[in-house]
Amino acid sequence: MAKKYYWLKLKKTFFNQKEIKRLRRLAGGDTFTIIYLKLLLLSLENEGKIYFEDIGDDFVDELALEIDEDDDNIKMTLSYLFSKGLIETVDDKEYFLNDIPEMIGSESESARRVRKHRQRKKQQTLQCNSQVTKRNTEIETEEDKDLDKEKEPDKETAEIIQFWDENGFGVNNIHAKKQLLLWLNDSSFKEPRKVILKALNIACGNGARRLKYTEGILKNWENESLLTVEEINNSQNKRQKQVESISNIIDYDPERDRF
C-alpha cells in the first residue's frame, strides 16, 4: 500500500480563539492544550474520528496509553472539549473532533515526490505558469459573468445566498457560494435547504464564516446519517445532556467544596 503523509494545518490564530484562551487559563491549562493538540494529531488519519478499541479500561484509560498523558488530565481535557462543542460522541466506541475537517492536510508518497520535482522545476516554468494563471483568471472571470447572467434564483437558492451575503461570509466570493449551493442537489439530506441554513448558522455563531468550515459541518452530519434538522437537533440535545452530566468536573473547586 502506498504511503500517505498527513499533517495538521494549525491556523496562526489558533491560540487567539476564545475556547483555547479559556482552556489555557484553567489550572493545568497548558497541559490540557497539549493534550488537545495530541488528540487532533491522533485523529488525522481518520478525518477527525477517534475510536475506543477496548484495549484500556475505558476511553480515558486507552487515550492515556495512546498519547502518554495522565488519566486525570485527559479526563479534564475531554470534559472541557465536550462543554465547548470541540468534541462529540458518535457512539460508545467513536468520538469526533469537530474542528478537524478544516485542519487536515495529506498527500501520497508519489504526490510528495511530484511536488518536490515541481519545486525544482519552478524557475524553468515561470512563463508557462504565468500563461496558466492568466488562462485560469479568464475562466474565473467568465464564471462570474455567467453567474451574473443567470436568471433570478429560486426561493431555496435565494434564501441561502441571502444568508451568506448578509452574515459576513463574503458577498463577492462567488465561487464559494456556487460550491455551497451544490449541496442542494448533490447530498443525501432530506431537507437540504434547512440543513444548509442550520450549518451556516452554526458557522456564523462560531465565528468561522468560511465555506470549508460549513462543508465540514455538513460532511459530519452526512457521515453520521443525520439527514434532517430534527435528527440533527436530537443529536445536539443528546450531546448537550452529556455535557451537562460532566459539567461538575469543570466547576469543581476543592477549596470551596471541602466541607
C-alpha positions in Angstrom: 0.0 0.0 0.0 1.3 3.4 -0.9 2.5 5.5 2.0 0.4 8.7 2.7 1.5 11.7 4.7 -0.8 13.7 7.0 -0.2 17.0 8.7 -2.2 19.3 11.0 -2.9 22.8 9.4 -2.9 24.9 12.6 -4.2 28.4 12.0 -1.9 31.3 13.2 -4.9 32.5 15.2 -5.3 29.1 17.0 -4.1 30.4 20.4 -6.3 33.5 20.0 -9.5 31.6 19.9 -11.6 32.2 23.0 -12.0 28.4 23.6 -8.2 27.9 23.7 -7.6 31.0 25.8 -10.1 29.8 28.3 -8.6 26.3 28.3 -5.1 27.7 28.9 -6.3 29.8 31.9 -7.6 26.7 33.7 -5.2 25.3 36.3 -3.1 22.9 34.3 -4.4 24.6 31.1 -1.1 24.4 29.1 -1.1 20.6 29.7 -4.7 20.4 28.6 -3.9 22.4 25.4 -1.1 20.0 24.6 -3.5 17.0 25.1 -6.0 18.6 22.7 -3.3 19.1 20.1 -2.3 15.4 20.5 -5.9 14.3 20.1 -6.1 16.4 16.9 -3.0 14.7 15.6 -4.3 11.2 16.7 -7.5 11.8 14.7 -5.8 12.9 11.4 -5.8 9.6 9.5 -9.5 9.0 10.4 -10.6 12.5 9.4 -11.3 13.7 13.0 -12.5 10.4 14.5 -11.0 8.6 17.5 -12.1 5.1 18.3 -12.3 3.2 21.6 -10.9 -0.2 20.9 -11.5 -1.8 24.3 -7.7 -2.0 25.0 -7.9 0.2 28.1 -10.4 0.0 30.9 -12.3 2.9 29.4 -11.9 5.6 26.7 -9.8 7.8 29.1 -7.5 5.0 30.1 -7.0 4.0 26.4 -6.1 7.6 25.4 -3.6 7.8 28.3 -1.9 4.7 26.8 -2.0 6.1 23.3 -0.7 9.7 23.9 1.3 9.1 27.1 -0.6 11.6 29.3 -2.1 11.4 32.8 -5.6 10.0 33.1 -6.9 12.8 35.2 -5.5 15.4 32.8 -7.1 13.7 29.9 -10.4 13.5 31.8 -10.4 17.2 32.5 -9.4 18.0 28.9 -12.3 15.9 27.5 -14.7 17.5 29.9 -13.8 20.9 28.7 -13.8 19.9 25.0 -17.3 18.4 25.4 -18.6 21.5 27.1 -17.3 23.8 24.3 -18.5 21.5 21.4 -15.0 20.8 20.3 -15.6 17.0 20.6 -18.7 15.0 20.4 -19.8 11.4 20.9 -20.8 9.5 17.8 -21.5 6.3 19.8 -19.9 4.5 22.7 -16.9 3.5 20.5 -16.4 6.6 18.4 -15.7 10.3 19.1 -15.4 13.1 16.6 -13.3 16.3 16.9 -15.4 19.0 15.2 -12.7 21.4 14.1 -10.6 18.8 12.3 -12.1 18.8 8.8 -10.6 22.2 8.0 -7.3 21.3 9.7 -6.3 18.2 7.7 -3.5 18.2 5.2 -2.4 15.0 3.4 -0.7 13.7 0.3 0.5 10.3 -1.0 4.2 9.5 -1.3 4.0 9.8 -5.1 2.3 13.2 -4.8 5.1 14.3 -2.4 7.7 13.3 -5.0 5.8 15.2 -7.7 5.6 18.3 -5.5 9.3 18.3 -4.8 10.0 17.8 -8.5 7.8 20.7 -9.4 9.6 22.9 -6.9 12.9 22.2 -8.5 11.5 22.9 -11.9 9.6 26.1 -10.9 12.2 28.5 -12.2 12.2 26.8 -15.6 8.4 27.0 -16.0 7.6 30.6 -14.8 6.5 31.6 -18.3 4.2 28.6 -18.6 2.8 29.2 -15.1 2.1 32.8 -16.0 0.1 31.7 -19.0 -1.8 29.1 -17.0 -2.6 31.7 -14.3 -3.8 34.1 -16.9 -6.0 31.5 -18.5 -7.4 30.4 -15.1 -8.1 34.1 -14.3 -10.0 34.4 -17.6 -12.0 31.3 -16.8 -12.9 32.5 -13.4 -14.0 35.9 -14.9 -16.2 34.1 -17.4 -17.7 32.1 -14.5 -18.5 35.3 -12.6 -20.1 36.7 -15.8 -22.1 33.6 -16.3 -23.4 33.7 -12.7 -24.4 37.4 -13.2 -26.3 36.4 -16.4 -28.2 33.6 -14.7 -31.9 34.1 -14.1 -33.2 35.1 -10.7 -32.5 32.2 -8.4 -35.3 30.1 -7.0 -36.5 30.5 -3.4 -34.3 27.9 -1.8 -31.2 29.2 -3.6 -32.0 32.8 -2.9 -32.5 32.2 0.9 -29.1 30.6 1.2 -27.4 33.3 -0.9 -29.1 36.0 1.2 -28.0 34.5 4.5 -24.4 34.1 3.1 -24.3 37.7 1.9 -25.9 39.3 5.0 -23.8 37.4 7.6 -20.3 38.2 6.5 -19.3 35.0 4.5 -18.2 37.2 1.6 -20.6 38.8 -0.9 -18.0 38.7 -3.7 -16.9 35.1 -3.0 -18.9 33.8 -6.0 -17.0 30.5 -6.3 -17.6 29.6 -2.6 -21.4 30.3 -2.9 -21.6 28.1 -6.0 -19.8 25.3 -4.2 -22.2 25.5 -1.2 -25.3 25.5 -3.5 -24.2 22.2 -4.9 -25.3 20.6 -1.6 -28.9 21.4 -2.6 -28.9 18.7 -5.2 -25.7 16.7 -4.5 -26.2 15.4 -1.0 -28.2 12.8 0.9 -30.1 15.3 3.1 -33.8 15.0 3.0 -34.3 18.8 3.5 -31.1 20.2 2.2 -32.1 23.9 2.3 -32.9 23.8 6.0 -29.8 21.7 6.8 -27.5 24.1 4.9 -29.0 27.1 6.7 -28.5 25.4 10.0 -24.9 24.7 9.2 -24.4 28.4 8.2 -26.0 29.5 11.5 -23.5 27.3 13.4 -20.5 28.5 11.4 -21.7 32.1 11.9 -22.2 31.6 15.7 -18.7 30.1 16.0 -17.1 33.0 14.1 -16.0 30.7 11.3 -17.7 32.2 8.3 -15.9 30.1 5.7 -17.0 27.5 3.1 -14.6 24.9 4.3 -15.9 25.1 7.9 -19.5 25.0 6.8 -18.9 22.0 4.5 -17.1 20.3 7.4 -20.3 20.5 9.4 -22.4 19.2 6.5 -20.0 16.3 5.9 -20.0 15.4 9.6 -23.8 15.2 9.6 -23.9 13.2 6.4 -21.4 10.8 7.7 -23.5 10.3 10.9 -26.7 9.9 8.7 -28.3 13.0 10.3 -30.3 13.9 7.3 -33.0 16.2 8.7 -32.9 19.2 11.0 -34.9 17.2 13.5 -32.3 14.4 13.6 -29.5 17.0 13.9 -31.3 18.8 16.8 -31.9 15.5 18.6 -28.2 14.6 18.3 -27.2 18.0 19.6 -29.6 17.7 22.5 -28.1 14.3 23.4 -24.7 15.8 23.3 -25.8 18.7 25.5 -27.1 16.3 28.1 -23.7 14.6 28.1 -22.0 18.0 28.6 -24.3 18.8 31.5 -23.6 15.5 33.1 -19.8 16.2 33.3 -20.0 20.0 33.9 -19.4 19.4 37.6 -15.9 18.3 36.8 -15.0 21.7 35.3 -16.8 23.6 38.1 -15.3 21.6 40.9 -13.3 23.7 43.4 -11.6 21.6 46.1 -11.3 24.5 48.4 -14.9 25.6 48.0 -16.3 22.0 48.3 -14.1 20.8 51.2 -17.0 20.9 53.7 
